[in-house]
Structure formats: C-alpha cells, structure tokens
C-alpha cells in the first residue's frame, strides 16, 4: 500500500523544520547543512512522512559521503513502491539566485533536476516554497511566479496551488494550505 510521503530537498532548506511544524513531532533539526544523514519516519494520519537526507553541500561531510547520500536518496525514491508522493522543500528566497548561478554555468540546478526527477518517477511533487517570511509581501508573487517558470510551470503560481505552497516553517504561515494539500493527497 502506498502510504509514504517523501520530504526531499537541498541541505539546510528546512525539511525537518517543515515536518516539525506540520506534525508537532520532535524532529532533529540543525542550523548547519547535513544534520539528517539517514531517513527518519514520522507517523502522520494514515500516512508516514519520510524525512530524507538533504542533497548538495553538507557542512563537515566529505564529498564522497555527500555523493553516497545523494545516490541513496535517488535510489530510495526510484525503488520505493510505497511512496504516495513527494514534498520538495526549497528555500524560496535563495532559489532564483541559485538557479541563475547554475544556469550561468550551463547546468541544471539541483532543485530543478530533483523536481523533474520526482515527476519522471511518478511522485507528483508538492513544491514547498519555504522561508516565504523572508520575502517582503509585495515581492512574493513575483518570486513564486519566477520559481514556477524555472521549474517549467507556466506562471502565475496561483494556477498551481495543487503543487506550489508558500510556507514558513519559522512562523507557520501557509501551514493550513500545506496540511489541506497533504490531507487531500493522502485520501
């Protein structure tokens, strides 16, 4: 039975903090990248949330171990028959700048690569635009529209409310929308 929700994203974007805010569970969180090195399983209604290790830079973790973690995440997502869908948490404030840096090197940003991969393997990702509280209100729609365009979705972002959730793990803004979306998808 498909009953798992995989939470994925770059290191230090707030995956564990998002899960903690969502569930109220005591989840290990940290200020530095690379705190979650193995999946953690958190019961959530009829589903189980899987807090996956972050991909990309991890403070104090060697390059070989970082690659092993990335390979593990990809393998887990490809091979797990019990994942219902994925939630990709992203630092929305930094997203556009990071994507522009990667594009400047003619490379696909990790976040975009992960989002497309999740779609390709049938995990119908939810894109949680975390740290929305760090963007001034008048600029939020613009940032979210830009993120949609980078991910290959036609703006405006509001046309993708079944996929895009502006959120703040710090303040709880957007928590109701995230809970409702997850509830609808869990059945």
C-alpha positions as CSV (number, residue, x, y, z in Angstrom):
1,X,0.0,0.0,0.0
2,X,1.3,3.4,-0.9
3,X,1.3,5.4,2.3
4,X,4.6,7.3,2.5
5,X,5.3,10.9,1.8
6,X,8.9,11.6,1.0
7,X,10.2,15.0,2.1
8,X,13.2,15.9,-0.1
9,X,15.3,19.0,-0.9
10,X,18.7,20.6,-0.8
11,X,20.5,20.5,2.6
12,X,19.5,23.2,5.1
13,X,16.3,24.4,3.3
14,X,14.1,23.5,6.3
15,X,12.8,20.0,5.5
16,X,13.0,18.8,9.1
17,X,11.7,22.1,10.4
18,X,8.7,21.9,8.0
19,X,8.0,18.4,9.2
20,X,8.2,19.5,12.8
21,X,5.8,22.4,12.2
22,X,3.5,20.1,10.2
23,X,3.3,17.2,12.6
24,X,4.4,18.6,16.0
25,X,6.8,15.7,16.3
26,X,10.2,16.1,17.8
27,X,12.4,16.0,14.7
28,X,16.1,16.5,14.8
29,X,16.9,19.9,13.2
30,X,20.0,22.0,13.0
31,X,21.4,25.3,11.8
32,X,24.1,23.7,9.6
33,X,23.6,21.6,6.5
34,X,23.8,17.8,6.8
35,X,22.1,17.1,10.1
36,X,19.8,14.5,8.6
37,X,22.0,11.7,7.2
38,X,19.5,8.9,7.2
39,X,15.8,8.8,6.6
40,X,13.5,9.4,9.6
41,X,9.9,8.1,9.7
42,X,7.2,10.1,11.3
43,X,3.5,8.9,11.5
44,X,1.1,11.4,10.0
45,X,-2.6,10.4,9.9
46,X,-3.0,7.5,7.6
47,X,0.4,8.2,6.1
48,X,4.1,8.1,7.1
49,X,6.4,11.1,6.4
50,X,9.9,10.1,5.4
51,X,12.4,12.9,6.2
52,X,15.1,12.3,3.6
53,X,18.7,13.5,3.9
54,X,19.4,16.7,2.1
55,X,21.3,16.7,-1.2
56,X,24.1,19.2,-2.1
57,X,26.5,20.8,0.4
58,X,26.7,19.4,3.9
59,X,28.9,21.1,6.4
60,X,31.6,18.8,7.8
61,X,30.7,15.9,5.5
62,X,33.2,14.8,2.9
63,X,32.5,14.8,-0.8
64,X,32.4,11.0,-1.1
65,X,29.8,10.8,1.7
66,X,27.8,13.6,0.1
67,X,27.7,11.6,-3.2
68,X,26.7,8.4,-1.3
69,X,23.8,10.3,0.4
70,X,22.6,11.7,-3.0
71,X,22.8,8.3,-4.6
72,X,20.9,6.8,-1.6
73,X,18.1,9.4,-1.9
74,X,17.7,8.8,-5.7
75,X,17.8,5.1,-5.2
76,X,15.3,5.2,-2.4
77,X,12.9,7.4,-4.4
78,X,13.2,5.3,-7.6
79,X,12.8,1.9,-5.8
80,X,10.3,2.5,-3.1
81,X,6.9,1.2,-4.2
82,X,5.1,2.6,-1.1
83,X,5.7,6.3,-1.7
84,X,2.4,8.1,-2.5
85,X,4.0,11.4,-3.4
86,X,7.0,13.7,-2.6
87,X,7.2,17.1,-1.0
88,X,10.2,19.1,-2.2
89,X,11.1,21.8,0.3
90,X,13.1,24.8,-1.1
91,X,14.5,28.0,0.3
92,X,12.4,30.3,-1.9
93,X,14.4,33.4,-1.0
94,X,17.6,31.8,-2.4
95,X,16.0,29.7,-5.2
96,X,16.2,32.1,-8.1
97,X,19.7,33.2,-7.3
98,X,21.0,29.7,-7.1
99,X,19.2,28.7,-10.3
100,X,20.7,31.7,-12.1
101,X,24.2,30.7,-10.9
102,X,23.7,27.2,-12.2
103,X,22.3,28.5,-15.5
104,X,25.3,30.7,-15.9
105,X,27.4,27.6,-15.9
106,X,25.0,25.9,-18.4
107,X,24.0,23.4,-15.7
108,X,20.6,22.4,-14.5
109,X,20.1,23.5,-10.8
110,X,19.8,20.6,-8.3
111,X,16.4,21.8,-7.3
112,X,15.1,21.7,-10.9
113,X,16.8,18.4,-11.5
114,X,15.1,16.9,-8.4
115,X,11.7,18.3,-9.3
116,X,11.8,16.9,-12.8
117,X,13.1,13.6,-11.5
118,X,10.2,13.4,-9.0
119,X,7.7,14.0,-11.8
120,X,9.5,11.4,-14.0
121,X,9.3,8.6,-11.4
122,X,5.6,9.4,-10.8
123,X,5.9,11.0,-7.4
124,X,3.8,14.1,-8.3
125,X,5.8,16.6,-6.2
126,X,4.5,19.3,-4.0
127,X,6.8,22.3,-4.1
128,X,7.0,23.9,-0.6
129,X,8.4,27.4,-1.0
130,X,9.8,27.7,2.5
131,X,11.2,30.8,4.2
132,X,8.5,32.9,2.5
133,X,8.6,35.1,5.6
134,X,12.0,36.4,4.4
135,X,10.5,37.9,1.3
136,X,8.6,41.2,1.5
137,X,4.9,40.7,0.8
138,X,4.7,42.9,-2.3
139,X,7.5,40.7,-3.9
140,X,6.2,37.3,-3.0
141,X,4.0,36.7,-6.1
142,X,6.9,37.7,-8.3
143,X,9.3,35.3,-6.6
144,X,6.8,32.5,-6.7
145,X,6.0,33.1,-10.4
146,X,9.7,33.1,-11.2
147,X,10.1,29.8,-9.3
148,X,7.3,28.3,-11.4
149,X,8.9,29.4,-14.6
150,X,12.3,27.9,-13.6
151,X,10.5,24.6,-12.8
152,X,8.7,24.5,-16.1
153,X,5.3,25.6,-14.9
154,X,3.5,28.5,-16.6
155,X,3.0,31.4,-14.2
156,X,1.1,32.6,-12.3
157,X,1.9,30.4,-9.4
158,X,-1.7,30.7,-8.1
159,X,-2.7,28.4,-11.1
160,X,-0.6,25.7,-9.4
161,X,-2.0,25.7,-5.9
162,X,-2.2,21.9,-6.1
163,X,1.6,21.9,-6.4
164,X,3.1,25.1,-5.0
165,X,2.7,26.1,-1.3
166,X,4.2,29.3,0.0
167,X,5.3,28.4,3.5
168,X,7.3,29.4,6.6
169,X,8.5,26.7,9.0
170,X,9.6,29.5,11.3
171,X,6.2,31.4,11.6
172,X,3.8,28.7,10.4
173,X,2.5,30.8,7.5
174,X,0.9,28.6,4.9
175,X,0.6,25.6,7.3
176,X,-3.1,25.3,6.8
177,X,-2.7,25.1,3.0
178,X,0.1,22.5,3.3
179,X,-2.0,20.4,5.7
180,X,-5.0,20.6,3.4
181,X,-3.0,19.6,0.3
182,X,-1.4,16.7,2.1
183,X,-4.7,15.5,3.5
184,X,-6.3,15.6,0.0
185,X,-3.4,13.6,-1.4
186,X,-3.3,11.0,1.4
187,X,-7.0,10.3,1.0
